Amino acid sequence: MALNVPFWFLCVFGCVDSGGDDTGGDGGSGDGGASDEVWQATLDGLSTWMAEEEVPGLSIAVVEGGRITRAEGLGVKALSTGEPVTADTLFKSSSTATKTLVAAAILDAVEDGLLDLDTSIEAWLPSLVMDAAHAGQTDLVSLLTMRSGVDAVEYRNLCVGDETLASYLDEHPPVWVAPPGAMWLYSAGPAILAAAALEEVEGKPWSQAVTDRILAPIGADGADFDPDQAMAMDHAVGHIGGQYEQDLDEAASVYCPEFQAAGGLLASARDHARLLQAFLGDGPLDGASLDQLNGALVDPGFGDPWAYGLQTYTLAYKGEEVVHHYGTNHGYAGGMSWVPARGFGVVVLLNRDADLDLTYSLEEQRWAIIDRFLGLEGDPPDASTDPSTWTMYDGTWLDPENPSVSLVVETEAGVTTARFEPASSTPMPLVQGGLDAPYQGGGVFHFEDGTHWFLSAFHLAQGAGEDYVLVYTDVPLGGRYYFVGRRQE
C-alpha cells in the first residue's frame, strides 16, 4: 500500500547545538568532516529509500573524528499532521541503543567497584530463585553477551507495577531454555536480569542509574525512559506497516515497565550521536571498559566475520572493525554503527516498524553510509560456508521446554532441507548468504521458499556433549518467536 502523503514532505531540517557538536542550522560540515557532496548524496539516497520503503520519517546523525558533524531529519513525525522530523525529534530506540546503554552503565558501576562481571548474579540479587542446575553459573558477562541461556517469554506480559526489578524477578524467576554457556540466544531476559543487578547495588531504579551514570554526563538531556514525559516533547509517532499510527504511550503499553531495560530508551538522533561519542571514547567509561564494550567477546554462531560483545555486534568489514546494534518495536526501528579506530559513527532512526526485509534494507543503507564517509571500496566479506558441510545439522531437534514441536533437518543429493513438525509438513531447502543481510552468514540460513525462519547451529562450549540449534521465526512456536532444540540421538 502506498503512502497517502506526497514525498515532497521529505524535507530536511538542521538544528543548532553546542558542546562536541559541529552541526549548524544548515547541517553543514564540522572540522574535518566529509564534504557537503557526500552528505547530500547520503540524504538523497535516504530520501529515495524512504519513498520505496514507505517510511514516513527518519532522523540521522553522524560522528566524525569523535565530533557530531551532521544531524538532520527527513520526512514527517506523523502522516496525520505532516509536521517535519528534526534531529532533535524523539524516537523509540528499542534495541538500537537501550541494551548497549545499560551495559555501559554496568561497566561504569564496575569501575566504581559496585559490580563485578564475573561474579554469579546471585551475589547482586540474593533473593533470586535459582534452580540447582543453574545456580552459580550465570554472571553478568554471560548475560550481557547473550550466552546465559535465559529466555524472556515470561517477562513480556507479566507486570507487577512499580516494584523493583528484584521484586519482579522474585515473582517471575529466570527461565532457561539452554544450559548457561551452551549457545548464544538474543533475548530481553538477560538485559532485565543485568539491569536488576544494577538497580540493587545502586539503590535506585535502573533507569535513574543509567541516566546518572551515562546520559547526564554526556549531555543527552532529551533522552528518557518515560513515555508520558516523551509525549509532551517533540517526538515521532510510530507507524505500523508505514500506515497505522501508534504513539509512544500506546507502544509502551504493549510491554511491562519491567521490560523497558531491554528496549525502552526514547531519544533523538542527536542524543544517540552523543552516545556514539561516549562509545568512541568521549564519555564516562575508561579505556578498559570501552575495550570490553566494543570487543568481539563471543561467537554468536553467524560465522566469521561476526562476533558479539557486551550488548554489541562486531564485524570485520572491508578492513575496519565495526561495532553496531539495531532494533525495531511497535512502529519504530533504527540502527547505529561505529568504527572506534576512525572515531566515526552513524545512527538512523525510523518511525516505522521493520519486518526482516526492511531491517535488512536499513542495514544496507547504513553500510552504504559507512562506505561513503570512510571511502571504503570493494565487496563486503562473504561469510557463507561450503554446502558439503551442512550435513552437520542433520538430525531431529527437540525443544526440551516444548516437546510437542520438533525440527527435522535432512541432506539428500546435496540439498539440505528443514521442516517443523507439526508446524510445517513440506521440507524447505536451506540457502545461505553473505553480509547482504544480518544473520545470513556462517552457520545461519534462511528457507528458500521466502519465509523468514533462520536456522543457526550452536555447539555446547563447555564439553557437555550435546548440540543445540536455534531458529528465529516469524510465527510463534510454543509461544516463542524462536525455537531452541537439542539434538536427539
N, C-alpha and C positions, 0 to 999 in steps of 0.2 A: 504494500500500500504506500503510495507516495505521500510525502509531507504536504499538508494543506497551507503551508506558508512559503511564499516565494523566497528563493535563496539570495535575493538581494539583501535579505536580512542578515546575511553573513558579513556583517560589518566588523571592523576591527577598532578596538579602543585600547589605548595605553593609559597607564596611571603613574603618578609621581610618588616616590617613596624615598627613604633615606636609610643610611646605615648598611653598608655592604651590598647596596643595590644601585646599579648604574642605569636602570631603566629610566626613561623620560616619558613625557606625555605623548611622544610620537613613537614610543617603542624603540628609540634609537640605540645604537650600539654603545656599550661602555668601553673602557680602555682595554685594548687587546681582544675585543670581541670579534665575532665573524662579521663579514661585510653585510651591508644592507641588502645586497643582491641575494645572499644566502638566506637571510631572514625572510625576504619577500617570497623566495621560492618555497620556503617552508610553509608560509601562510597560504600561498596559492595551492600548494599540494594538499594541505589540510582542508581548505575550503571545498576543493573538488571532491575529496574523500567524504566529507560530511554530507554533501549532496547525494553521493552514491549510496551511502550507508544510512541515510535518513537520521542523522544526528542533529537534534535541534540546536545544541550549544556546546561549546568547548572552550577550555582555558588552558593556556600553555605558558610555561616559564622555563628559562634556560639559565644555567650557571656556567660561566666560563672563567677559567683561572681563579676559581673559588668565589667569584662575584656574580650576582644576579644581573645579567646584561639584557635580558629580554623577558617581557611578561605582558601578555595580551589576551584578549578574549575574542572569540568568534561566535557568531550566531546569537541565539536568544535564550534567556533564562527559562521562558515558558512559551509554548506555542500560543497559549491563550492570551498572552499580554504583548508579546513581541519586544519586551524590554531587552536591551543588549547585555550580553555577558561581558564582564571586565576581568582583569587579572586578579581583582580582589573579591570576586563573587565566590561565595562558599559552595562547595560541592561535598557530597558524601564520599569520603575517601575509600571506605570499605577496607579491603586488604592492601590497597595501594601503598599506604604508609602506616596503618594502625599497628599491625603486628611488629613491624620493624621499630616503630616509635616506642612501644612497650619494651622491646628488647633493649633499646638504647637506655631507657630509664633504669632497667635492671642492671645493666653494665655500670651505670653511674653509681648505683647503690652498692655494687660490688667494690668499686673503687673506694667507697667510704667504709668498707668493712661490714656492711649490714647484711650482705648476702654472699654466698659462695656458689659458684656454678656447679661444682662437683659434689655437693652435699645432697643427700636424698631430700626430697621435697617435704618429708615428714618433719624435718628439723624446723622448717618455717611454718608448717601447718600441723601442729601437734594433734589437733582434733580430727584430722583427716582419716577416714576409714580406709585402710589398705588391706586387701586380702593377702594371705600368706604367699601366694605365688608372685606377687609384685612388690611386696614390702622391701624397702631399702634399695630398689633398683631404678627408681625414677628420679633423676636430678634435673636441675634447670637446663643443663646442656642438652639432655635428651628431649626435653620439652621444646626448647627454642629451635632445635634442629629437626623437629618433627620425627624423632626416632623413638618416641616413648610408647607407641602403640595405642595411645589413648584416643578414643572416639569422642564425637561431640553430639551424637544424636540425642542424648539425654538432656543436653543443655539448651536445645533450641526453643522449646515451648514450655519449660517448667520454671516459672518465675516465682520468686519469693519476695518481690518488692524491693524495699530499701535496705535490706540486711546486707551485711558484709559478704564478700565473695566466700570467705571461710564458712560462714553460716549456710550459704547456698550450697557449698560443696558438702557440708555435713548432711544435708538432706538428699543431695544427689551426688554420691561419690563417683570418682572416675570410673569409666568403663573401658576396659582393654579389649581390643579385637585382635591383638597380636602381642607376643611377649615383648617386653622392653628391649630395644635394640635390634629386633628382628627385621624391621622394614621401615622405610620412610613412608609416612602416612600424613598427608597435608590435611589438617583439621583445625577447627576452632578450639577444641578441648584443651590442647596443650597451652594455647595462649591464655585461656581462662585460668588454668592452674598456675601458670607463671605469674600472672597479674595478681592472683590471690596471695602468693608469697610476698610480692612487693607490698601489697596492701597491709599485710600483717606486720612486717618489720617497720613500716613507715608509721603505722598507727593512724592512717588516714585513707580515704578512698583511693583506689589505684589511679583513677583519672586525675585527682589532685596531685598525687605524687608524680605522675608523668608531666603534668603542667609545670610543677615547681622545678623539676629536675631538667627538663628539656625545652618545653615550649616557651616558658617565660624567659629563660636566659638567652634564647636565640631571637627573641622579639617577635614570635609568632602570636601576636596579641589577638588576632581574629579567630584563631583556632579554638575549637571547643568540642566537648563530647555531649552536650545537652541540646537535643533538637529543639526544645522550646526556646532556648536562647537564640539558636541559629535562625529560627523562624522570624525573629524580629530584625534580623540583619539582612544584608544583601546576599541572597542565596539563589541558587538554581533549583528549579523544580524538576524532579525526576520524571522520566518518560518511559513507560513500559512499551517495548516494541516500537519506540520512536513516536508514539501517539498518546496513549492513555497517561494522563498526568497523575503523579503520586508525589505529594510534597514530603518534606523531611519528617514531619511529625507522623504522617501515615506510614512512611517507610520504616521509621524507627519502631512503630508499634508491632511490626511483624516479629521482632525479636525481643527477648527479655533484656532489661537493662544489664543483667549479668553477662550477656553475650557481647556487649559492646567492646570489651577488651580485645576482641578478635576482628573488629571492623567498624567501630563507631566514631572514628575521627571525622569531624566536619571542619574543612579548611579550604582556603583558596589556593590557587596555583602558586601565588606569590609566597604564601606561608609554607607550602610544600617545598618551594625552592629554598627557603630558609632551612628546612630540614636537610635538604641536599647539601647545603653549605656545611651543616654540622656533621653529616656523614662523610664529608670530604676533608674534615679536619678543623673547621672553624666553629667549634662548639664546646660543650662541656666535657666530652669524652677525651681521655688521653690516648696516646698512640697505641698502647697495647689493647685497649678496648676497641678502638677502631679496626685494628687488625682482626680481632675476633668477629666484629660485626660484618666486616666486608670480606671475610676469609671464606675459602672453599673448605668447609669442615667435613661434610659427609657427602656420599654419593646417593642421590635420590633415586637412582635406577634409570635415569634418562640416557645414560651413556655419556662418553666424552662428547662435547666439552662442557657439559652441565655439572654443577655441584650446588650445594646448599650450605649456607652459613647459619648465623643466628637470626632467623626470620628473614633471610635474604637469599635470592637465587644469584649464583655467579656463573659466568660464562666466558670462556676464551673465544673472543670474536675478532677476527681479522687482525690478530697481533695485539689486541687490547684486552685487559681483564675488565669485564663489565659486570656491575652489580645491579640488580633490579628487582622490582616486585610489581605486581599488578593486582587489580581487584574489580569485582563487579557485584552489585547488590541492589535490587529493587529500584530500578530507574536510574542508576548511576554506574559508571565504570571509569577506569583510569589505569595509569601505569607510570612508573618513574624509573629511570635508569641513571647510573652514574659511573664514571670512569676515574677512580681515585688517582691514578698516575697522571692524568691530564687535568685534574681539577674541573672536570666537566660533568654536568648533569642536566637532565631534561625531565619535566613532568607534563603529562597531558591528562586532563580530566574531562569527562563527558557527562551530560545529563540525560543519558540514555542507558538502559541496561544492556548488557552484552551477552549474547549467546556465544558458543565457542567460535563460530565463524567470525563474528565481529571482534572477539577477543584476539584472534589470530591476525585479523586485518589491522587492528590497532597496534599490535606488536610490530607488524611490518612497517607501519608509519614511524614508530619510534626508531627502528633500525635505520630507516632512511634518513631520519633527522640526525642520528649519530654519525652516519656516513658523511652527510653533507657538512656538518660542523667540524668534524675532525679530519675531513679529507681522506676517509678510508675508501679503498678500492678493492675490487675483486669479489669473488663469490663468497658467501658465508660458508663456514665449515659444514661438512656433511657428516652427521653422526650415525648414519644408517649402518647396519651390520650385514654380514653375509647370511642370506636366507637359509643356507645349508645348516646354520647353527640353530635355527628356530625350533628344531626338534626338542631342545632342552625345555620347552614349555609344554610339551605333550603330556597329557595325563588328565585325571579328574581332580578338580579342586573343589573342596567343600568348605563352606563358611562355618566355623565352629559355633558361632552365635546364631546362625540361621541355617540349620542343616537341610531345610526344605529347598534351598536353591544351590545348585552346583554349576560349575563351569567345566566344559569338556573341550580340550584342545587336542587336535589331531593333525598329523602331517601325512599326506599321501600324494605320491607322484610329485614331490617337491612343492606342494601347496599346503600351507598351514592354515587351518580353519579353527574357529571357536564358536561355541554356542552355549547359551544358558539353558539349563533345564530346571523348571519347565517354562521359563520366560520366553525362550525362542527355540524353535524346532529346526530351523534351517541353518546349517553350518555357514558361517560368514568368513570369507577369506581375509586374512590379515595383510595389511600393507604398511609400509614404513617410510618416513620421510626424513629430511634433514632439519635445518633450522628455519624452514619457511613457516613453521607454526610451533608454538610451545608444545612440549611433550612428544613431538614426532621425531624422536631421535633415540639412539641407543637401544635399550630394551623396551621401547614403547611403540605401540602400534595402534592403528585405528582400523575399523572394519570397512571393507571395500564397498559395501552397499551404501555408504554415505552416512550411516548412523555415527553418532559421536560417543562411542564407547572406546575407551583407551585401555589397553592391556599393558601392564608393566610387571615384569618378573623380578622378584627380590629374593635374596637368599639370606638365611639367618647368619648374622655376623658373629655369633658367639658359640659356634660349634654345636648347636643343639641338634643338628642332623635333620632339620625339617626345612622345607621350602614353602614360601608364601607367594601368592600372587595378588596384585591389587588391580581392580578395574574401576575407573571412573565412568559413570554412566549419565545419560540424560533422563533416565527413568528410574524410579525408586526400586531397589531390590531389597526386600526385607526391611523397608522403612528408611534405607540409606541410599544416597546417590553414589555409592561406591560399593564394591564387593571385595571382601577380603577372604581369600581361600587358602587352605592348607592342602598341599599335595597328598593325595591318598595313595597308599601302597597297593 
